């Protein structure tokens, strides 16, 4: 599967998490950063999409410790995300 097709699939999964809050955080993170990702970063995001929304959000908000496999520059970027424009 090409990176382009993986990104299309991940965009859908990022924006269809089950709650509006998770959609905005995870989907907004994807929209903000995905265009510049390399293969390792795509792999990271694909792996984190397998986790529960409440865990991802807690790690990003700092209310739960982040597992070592997800800690790093990508999680730091998710933590730094402070505004998601909402299309009307």
N, C-alpha and C positions, 0 to 999 in steps of 0.2 A: 504494500500500500504506500503510495507517495505521501510526502509531508503535506501536500496540498489537500489530498482527500482526507487525511487524518485530521487536519485543521477544520475542515468543513464538518466532519462528524463531531469533533470536540466542541465546536461552536454550538451545535444543537444541544449537546449534552450539558454544556455550561449554562445555557439559557432555559433549560427544562429540568430543573432540579426538584421541584415539588412545592417550594414555598417562594413567594415573591422576594423575600429578603435574600435567600440563597441565590435566586436567579440574578438579582441585581449585583450582589457581591462577586459571585463566581463568573457570571456572564460578563459583567462590567470589567472585571480583571482581564478576561480573555480579550474583549474588544479593545481594551487599552493597550495591551502588550503583545498579543499574538503575532502581529505582522513582523516583529523583529526577532522572533524566537529561532534558535538553532535546534538541531535534532535532539540534543540532550534536554533542552527546555521543553520541547514538545513531549518528550518521554515523561518528564516530571509531571507536567500538567495532566497527561493521560492517566498517570498513576494516581494522582490526587483525586481525579474524578471518580475513582472507585470507592473513595471514602464517604462516610456519612456527612451530610450537609452540616449538621450541628457540630461535628468535630472540626471540619474545615473552617467554619466560621469562628469557632472558639480559638483555634490556633492562630487565625489571622487577627482576631481581636485581642489575643493575649490572655484570655480567661482560662485556657488550659495549656499546659506545656506541649509544644510541638514535637512529634516523634523525630528522632535524628534523621531518618530517611527523607523527611520533607523540609527540614531546616536548611536554610541557605539563602542565596540571593533571590530566588523566586518567592520564597515565603516573605522575605523582607519587602519585596515589591508589593506583595499582596497586603502586607500590614501598612504600607505607606499609602495605599489607595484611599483617597479621602473624598472623592466626588465622582458619581456616576450620573451622567446626563440621562434623563428619562424621556424617551421619545413619546410624543403624544399622538 
